[in-house]
């Protein structure tokens, strides 16, 4: 696993969450994964034509996703020729719940048409909601507490810049299955995602964000301004940036990102983050439940009506 991290451009001493943010905090990566899940795109040409992405950007992102063990290259026959396609690994397939969590947040907090998600188990619209697997209760960010290991500082994601900040063409970002601009502002940029993650861990003041992240003041100022404009943060008279209900709603995505990172990625001892569900006292094991029947949603039992 360490070799994978080095080959793909992340540092092996990063916390698992830092690695996950470095891997997934890019809008093209998110769009590539989304098309792989929803439209079953597997080929270079398929993503190029679907997203109208430049060939150099697409090639670099696919190389990284293979390097991180999210895709694997496999040969297939096309007529009389052998071609290569990109298939999601088990590690990649386990990201399905993160993408559904993003969809759920967009459904609740943005005014845009979205495809309907059907739970095949009951045949009803799923309208997923976050719950604690051990006790089964619906939960929110305010019902949890986080305890960090001695090396679990979010500053450990202060990587050299991997990608230029890209602007996805509007028609791609706002089509029926594309992510909405709000989601892209939060998840489509490594620093934005990191600032929000730090806020979930209790950071509120500019100087504390800067000390925690090792981020340039100009970059931090820009990200905080954008979050206030998106109504994700509100800045009080005391200069503190507090999460709004819209911002707190993104905890659902954060919970699954943390779970995936600490389950799938190797990290130094002491860099763990333990999130506890206060009412039941269990370490958080997030699960999405179907609003129609209350059952836990599984990857093979959900389908978007596109």
Wavefront OBJ file of the C-alpha trace (Angstrom):
o trace
v 0.000 0.000 0.000
v 2.837 2.408 0.780
v 4.241 1.805 -2.698
v 0.880 2.691 -4.168
v 0.806 5.983 -2.303
v 4.289 6.976 -3.417
v 3.682 6.015 -7.045
v 0.447 7.970 -7.188
v 1.938 11.153 -5.768
v 0.877 11.216 -2.102
v 3.230 11.022 0.835
v 3.251 7.719 2.787
v 3.362 9.594 6.141
v -0.014 11.259 5.597
v -2.924 10.403 7.832
v -5.548 8.238 6.142
v -7.914 11.206 5.993
v -5.171 13.371 4.505
v -4.563 10.759 1.814
v -8.278 10.507 1.050
v -8.615 14.281 0.705
v -5.588 14.383 -1.581
v -7.045 11.591 -3.749
v -10.690 12.679 -3.892
v -10.453 16.450 -3.478
v -10.509 17.085 -7.220
v -13.576 17.763 -9.352
v -12.392 15.739 -12.342
v -11.739 12.705 -10.136
v -15.258 12.991 -8.726
v -16.805 13.289 -12.184
v -14.810 10.320 -13.486
v -15.969 8.183 -10.562
v -19.544 9.351 -10.921
v -19.688 8.400 -14.588
v -18.111 5.035 -13.780
v -20.873 4.255 -11.265
v -23.901 5.780 -12.959
v -23.172 5.255 -16.645
v -20.780 2.286 -16.391
v -18.102 4.201 -18.300
v -14.906 2.156 -18.419
v -12.839 3.452 -21.321
v -10.638 6.452 -21.888
v -12.687 7.444 -24.921
v -15.909 7.074 -22.930
v -14.850 9.601 -20.273
v -13.323 11.918 -22.862
v -16.554 12.057 -24.852
v -18.882 12.152 -21.846
v -17.049 14.891 -19.934
v -15.311 16.707 -22.790
v -12.195 16.706 -20.638
v -8.747 17.399 -22.092
v -6.776 14.265 -22.909
v -3.817 15.241 -20.732
v -6.016 15.871 -17.664
v -7.959 12.648 -18.189
v -4.785 10.598 -18.619
v -3.263 12.004 -15.421
v -6.398 11.418 -13.344
v -6.840 7.842 -14.569
v -3.169 7.128 -13.842
v -3.620 8.407 -10.292
v -6.787 6.381 -9.737
v -5.017 3.228 -10.902
v -2.043 4.084 -8.694
v -4.311 4.422 -5.669
v -5.947 1.064 -6.333
v -9.368 2.530 -7.165
v -9.290 1.418 -10.796
v -7.455 -1.491 -12.371
v -6.618 -1.956 -16.027
v -8.128 -5.015 -17.690
v -8.052 -6.314 -21.264
v -11.228 -6.934 -23.230
v -12.001 -8.002 -26.796
v -13.516 -5.484 -29.191
v -14.196 -7.398 -32.391
v -10.840 -8.809 -33.363
v -8.809 -6.367 -31.273
v -7.699 -6.423 -27.656
v -8.328 -3.142 -25.833
v -7.875 -1.945 -22.272
v -10.549 -0.668 -19.923
v -10.625 0.694 -16.390
v -12.590 -1.358 -13.878
v -13.442 -0.330 -10.346
v -11.659 -2.427 -7.737
v -13.275 -3.416 -4.459
v -11.670 -0.320 -2.967
v -13.188 1.787 -5.712
v -16.596 0.129 -5.490
v -16.766 0.936 -1.787
v -16.869 4.643 -2.705
v -20.468 4.244 -3.946
v -21.858 5.286 -0.573
v -19.830 8.516 -0.593
v -21.334 9.456 -3.963
v -24.845 8.676 -2.712
v -24.184 10.824 0.371
v -23.249 13.736 -1.905
v -26.500 13.168 -3.809
v -28.463 13.206 -0.539
v -26.906 16.512 0.513
v -27.686 18.063 -2.868
v -31.280 16.821 -2.605
v -31.704 18.448 0.803
v -29.788 21.689 0.316
v -29.812 22.700 -3.344
v -32.594 23.752 -5.658
v -31.928 21.686 -8.751
v -33.575 18.686 -10.420
v -32.021 15.375 -9.475
v -32.620 11.817 -10.658
v -34.709 9.627 -8.371
v -32.878 6.986 -6.344
v -34.838 3.738 -6.051
v -34.265 1.127 -3.367
v -34.741 -2.162 -5.173
v -35.325 -3.933 -1.870
v -38.660 -2.209 -1.309
v -39.280 -0.632 -4.700
v -39.724 2.849 -3.207
v -37.799 6.093 -3.580
v -34.938 5.722 -1.145
v -34.322 9.324 0.019
v -31.328 8.088 2.063
v -30.571 9.444 5.503
v -27.542 9.010 7.746
v -27.782 6.664 10.707
v -25.524 4.956 13.223
v -25.169 1.296 12.315
v -24.766 -0.003 15.904
v -27.969 1.609 17.245
v -29.865 2.354 14.035
v -30.798 5.905 15.035
v -30.709 8.850 12.656
v -27.785 11.076 13.561
v -26.343 14.510 12.916
v -22.985 16.164 13.392
v -24.109 17.726 16.697
v -24.614 14.262 18.213
v -20.996 13.232 17.644
v -17.649 13.992 19.172
v -14.204 13.440 17.687
v -11.001 12.337 19.354
v -7.760 12.602 17.459
v -4.651 10.512 17.859
v -1.428 12.417 18.621
v -0.501 12.559 14.922
v -4.005 13.160 13.561
v -3.561 16.782 12.580
v -5.283 17.931 9.438
v -2.114 19.892 8.676
v -0.623 16.588 7.543
v -2.403 16.997 4.237
v -0.295 20.014 3.309
v 0.853 18.447 0.048
v 2.610 20.157 -2.818
v -0.007 21.280 -5.301
v -1.009 18.280 -7.395
v -3.477 19.877 -9.792
v -4.348 23.293 -11.038
v -7.743 24.415 -9.818
v -10.002 23.577 -12.757
v -13.338 25.019 -13.763
v -15.712 22.378 -15.075
v -17.814 23.594 -17.973
v -21.229 24.686 -16.736
v -23.208 22.242 -18.839
v -21.253 19.325 -17.354
v -21.491 20.613 -13.778
v -25.217 21.246 -13.877
v -26.692 18.456 -16.012
v -29.087 15.992 -14.410
v -26.389 13.635 -13.151
v -23.566 16.143 -12.775
v -22.676 17.561 -9.387
v -24.138 20.945 -8.558
v -21.770 23.929 -8.227
v -22.171 23.946 -4.424
v -20.841 20.383 -4.179
v -17.960 21.190 -6.501
v -16.991 24.198 -4.374
v -16.777 21.935 -1.311
v -15.415 18.665 -2.658
v -13.884 19.616 -5.986
v -10.877 21.331 -4.459
v -8.472 19.872 -1.912
v -8.200 22.988 0.245
v -11.954 23.565 0.346
v -12.581 20.016 1.512
v -9.848 20.330 4.122
v -11.160 23.618 5.524
v -14.593 22.043 5.968
v -13.124 18.907 7.559
v -11.228 21.107 10.020
v -14.442 22.955 10.873
v -16.113 19.639 11.721
v -13.280 19.058 14.191
v -14.112 22.306 15.995
v -11.892 24.950 14.386
v -13.569 28.366 14.085
v -11.022 31.194 13.973
v -8.917 32.259 10.984
v -5.630 31.946 12.891
v -6.570 28.451 14.054
v -7.466 27.305 10.532
v -4.131 28.641 9.332
v -2.155 27.014 12.138
v -3.965 23.696 11.708
v -3.611 23.523 7.939
v -0.423 25.354 7.114
v -2.419 27.091 4.383
v -1.467 30.408 2.748
v -3.532 33.306 4.165
v -4.758 34.319 0.703
v -5.978 30.793 -0.052
v -7.697 30.504 3.317
v -9.356 33.903 2.887
v -10.705 32.823 -0.491
v -12.085 29.506 0.757
v -13.730 31.054 3.829
v -15.307 33.764 1.678
v -16.727 31.165 -0.701
v -18.175 29.127 2.143
v -19.884 32.212 3.589
v -21.318 33.017 0.142
v -22.601 29.428 -0.132
v -24.200 29.685 3.352
v -22.010 26.820 4.548
v -20.328 29.086 7.121
v -21.553 32.189 8.876
v -19.010 34.657 10.259
v -20.032 36.158 13.590
v -19.173 39.527 15.065
v -16.477 37.754 17.069
v -14.717 36.734 13.839
v -15.516 33.049 14.275
v -16.688 30.937 11.361
v -19.491 28.615 12.404
v -21.135 25.873 10.383
v -24.680 26.641 9.297
v -27.357 23.911 9.069
v -26.357 23.553 5.393
v -22.731 23.113 6.389
v -23.579 20.681 9.175
v -25.607 18.690 6.665
v -22.381 17.892 4.813
v -21.279 15.833 7.818
v -22.937 12.863 6.129
v -20.359 13.040 3.342
v -17.512 13.650 5.796
v -18.490 10.611 7.873
v -18.278 8.269 4.884
v -15.037 9.844 3.662
v -13.451 9.274 7.082
v -14.771 5.716 7.208
v -13.465 4.874 3.729
v -10.090 6.467 4.409
v -9.424 4.671 7.682
v -10.673 1.352 6.344
v -8.884 1.390 2.986
v -5.685 3.426 3.383
v -2.548 2.651 5.351
v -1.402 5.423 7.671
v 1.077 5.929 10.545
v -0.033 4.760 14.005
v -1.450 7.603 16.049
v -2.994 9.415 13.076
v -6.465 7.946 13.582
v -9.625 9.952 14.110
v -12.276 8.369 16.319
v -15.803 9.741 15.933
v -18.235 8.723 18.676
v -22.020 8.762 18.460
v -22.980 10.329 21.775
v -26.431 8.767 22.372
v -25.196 5.182 22.104
v -21.490 5.645 22.843
v -20.363 3.633 19.826
v -17.567 4.522 17.464
v -19.302 5.891 14.417
v -20.100 3.290 11.795
v -22.143 5.354 9.316
v -24.862 3.771 7.222
v -27.467 5.132 4.832
v -31.009 3.970 5.515
v -33.937 3.941 3.109
v -36.672 6.388 4.072
v -39.238 4.061 2.507
v -38.561 0.904 4.493
v -35.815 1.751 6.994
v -33.417 -0.892 5.678
v -29.706 -0.275 5.187
v -28.909 0.563 1.580
v -26.452 -1.679 -0.241
v -24.645 -0.940 -3.495
v -26.394 -3.594 -5.555
v -29.831 -2.612 -4.232
v -29.991 1.017 -5.367
v -30.532 2.448 -8.811
v -30.833 5.962 -10.179
v -33.635 6.609 -12.665
v -31.754 8.637 -15.264
l 1 2 3 4 5 6 7 8 9 10 11 12 13 14 15 16 17 18 19 20 21 22 23 24 25 26 27 28 29 30 31 32 33 34 35 36 37 38 39 40 41 42 43 44 45 46 47 48 49 50 51 52 53 54 55 56 57 58 59 60 61 62 63 64 65 66 67 68 69 70 71 72 73 74 75 76 77 78 79 80 81 82 83 84 85 86 87 88 89 90 91 92 93 94 95 96 97 98 99 100 101 102 103 104 105 106 107 108 109 110 111 112 113 114 115 116 117 118 119 120 121 122 123 124 125 126 127 128 129 130 131 132 133 134 135 136 137 138 139 140 141 142 143 144 145 146 147 148 149 150 151 152 153 154 155 156 157 158 159 160 161 162 163 164 165 166 167 168 169 170 171 172 173 174 175 176 177 178 179 180 181 182 183 184 185 186 187 188 189 190 191 192 193 194 195 196 197 198 199 200 201 202 203 204 205 206 207 208 209 210 211 212 213 214 215 216 217 218 219 220 221 222 223 224 225 226 227 228 229 230 231 232 233 234 235 236 237 238 239 240 241 242 243 244 245 246 247 248 249 250 251 252 253 254 255 256 257 258 259 260 261 262 263 264 265 266 267 268 269 270 271 272 273 274 275 276 277 278 279 280 281 282 283 284 285 286 287 288 289 290 291 292 293 294 295 296 297 298 299 300 301 302 303 304 305 306
